[in-house]
Amino acid sequence: MMLASRGGETDELVPIAKICRAKGATVILVTEKPGSTLGRLSDIILRISVTRECDRDNCQGTTSFAVTSAVFDALDLYLCAADQRAVLAVARTGAGADVQAAFGRDLVGLGRTRRLALGRRGKAPC
């Protein structure tokens, strides 16, 4: 599960992170505050830092939104590339082969089930 919360205390996301952890999912957080509630509930933290928004009064979330979007885009590209490698490995090795051995710690895609083998638990995302 990928979450974004600049301050790491977004009320709507805390219960989602707790449910994901209870189900054994890997929680990835994009935030400025790794020590926050969501930071403590996350397996992987991608820290961002926005010192000033781009508007004159420093009140619009344009810069922080753009930074967060860039991080999500980069992560999505990585996961798509890893998923493509998983599909190719299944095609090369056959459905019964140990695909995870072929990828080490990359994303492993088997049919509808995907497992992000990163973080301390490496369980299936919700």
N, C-alpha and C positions, 0 to 999 in steps of 0.2 A: 504494500500500500504506500503510495507516495502522497505526502501531505505538505502543504506550504502554510506557514504561519510566521509572519515577520517577528512577532514578539514571543511566539511559542506558548501562548496562553489562550488561544481561540476556543471559546466555550463549546462550540459545535464540534470541534475536532477531537477534543480530549476523550469523550466516550467512544468515538470511532477508533482511536488509537488503542484504547483499552480492550475493545472487542477484538481487534485484529491481533493483539498480543495474546489474548486468551485463546484464540484459534491457532496460535503458533505462526502467524504471518510475520514476514519481515516488514518493518515499518521504516520508511525512508522519509526524513524530514528536511525541508529547506527552510532555514530560519536565520535570524541574526542572533538568537539567544539559545545556544546549545544547553545551557543549564536550566532551561525552563521546564515546565510540566511536560510538554510534548517532547522536549529533548530527552527527558528521563525515560519516556515511554518508547523512544525510537532506538532502532538497531544501528541505523546509519544516519549521520547528520551531515548535510551539505550546508556549510555556513556561508551566508551572504553578508555583505556589509554595504549599506547605503547610508552615506553620511548626510546627504542632502537630496531632496526631490528637485526636479528640474524647473518647477515654477518659482516665481518671484517670492511668494509667501511661504514656500516650503510646506504646503499643505496637501497637494495632490499626490496620489500614490503612483504617479506615472513611472518614475525611475525604478522604484522598488518592484512594481509590476513587471517592467521590462526585464530587470535582472532575474526575477523568479522565473519568468517565461523562458529566458535563455537557458537557465539551468535545467528546467523540465524538458526543453527541446533537446539539449545535449544528452540527457539521460535517456530520453525516448529513442534517440538515434542509436545509442549504444545497445539498448535492450532489443531494438529491432534487428540490428546487425547480429547480435548473439542469438536471437531466435532464428534468424535465417541460417546461421551456422548449425543450429540444432536440427533444423529440418533437413539440411544437406547430410548431416551425419547419420540421421535415421535412414535416409535414402541409401547411403553407402553401406551401412552396417546391418540393416535389417531391423524390424520392429522389436525383436527379442534381445538386441544387443544392449550393453551397458553404455547408454549415451552419456551419462554423467562422466564416466571415465574419459571419454573423448574430449570433454570440455574443461575438465578441472573445476574451477570455481565460477564458470560462466552460467548464464541463464540456460536452463534445460527445458525444452518444450517437448512434451509428449501428448499429442492429441490436444484436448482442452485443458490439461493440467500443465501449469508452468510453475517452476520452483526457482526462486532466486536464491542461489546458494551463497549469499553474502551475509555478513553480520554474524552475530554470535549464535543464533539459533538455526538459520538456514532452512526455515520451514516454508510451506506454501503460502503465498499471499492470499488474502480473502477476496 
